[in-house]
Amino acid sequence: MNPPPDSDALGEFLVSARSLAEYRAIFALSDAELRHRRILDCPGGASSFTAEAGELGAHVTAADPIYARPATQLRSLALAETDRGREWANTHHDRYRWDWYGTPDQHHHIRSTAATTFGADIADHPQRYVAASLPFLPFPDNSFDLVLSSHLLFTYADRLDADFHLAALLELSRVAIGETRLYPLVDHLGEPQDELVARLRKELRDKGIDTSIRDADYEFHHGATALLILHSPSEG
């Protein structure tokens, strides 16, 4: 939900701190999917998902180019961006639906708690966090039972073209033995990306990757209520 970044560098796109509760709602995650599963969160940003899901028994790897920075710097950055997000939300309140969070203050509390948890976890468990960026990931084929990706693809469709999207989706599917789930299917201004989604689904189908659309129990940007699901050829 952060405002569009000033830099075109991929490493500057993602610093949002989302919680496990947000991930559950965004990705329609069940309890079973969070137990003893190998999960990739790409890009992970400053999310506390890796730490919190790990406590439930999941084996989570987060990938993001920002992890090349020192852990102490990342913690400070995550907290600063959370405060910046509060200012943005207060200024642009009508751009969002507040049903899930309740109020901007509660949104900020969830995000700042997640940022603090992330900062502690990346310091204590750096092996969980891999400095990498799409469309090239340093993982073998079929490394993960579930792949999650939010707020990069489609979100920045104004600066990441269709070829990048296709390459990134193919790479995420390559490392997944099960589903790859992507959210949202609108850009950072809340504009639907239906044409791009349809084009990519056709190109993926032509390459042997089935897709589907699933409702999410979450809406922050108006109209951001759906997930794109990639079904890996090796799934099942």
Number of C-alpha atoms within 10 A of each C-alpha: 17 18 13 12 12 8 9 12 9 15 18 13 22 22 23 23 26 23 24 18 14 19 18 18 15 25 25 17 15 10 9 9 17 21 15 15 17 19 25 25 22 24 27 28 29 32 29 27 26 27 25 20 22 19 12 12 14 19 20 24 21 25 23 24 22 24 21 13 10 11 19 12 11 22 21 14 17 25 22 14 21 27 16 14 20 21 15 14 20 12 10 11 14 11 14 17 17 17 10 14 17 10 14 16 13 13 18 20 16 19 27 23 18 25 30 18 21 27 25 16 19 23 15 11 11 12 10 17 23 20 16 20 17 21 14 12 18 12 14 10 14 17 16 24 19 25 25 22 21 22 23 21 24 26 23 18 18 10 10 15 13 17 10 15 20 18 14 18 21 19 17 29 26 21 22 29 21 22 22 28 26 24 22 29 26 24 19 20 15 18 15 18 15 12 9 15 18 11 12 18 21 14 13 18 12 10 11 12 17 15 19 11 14 14 13 18 14 21 19 18 20 16 16 22 18 20 21 20 20 26 20 23 16 14 13 8
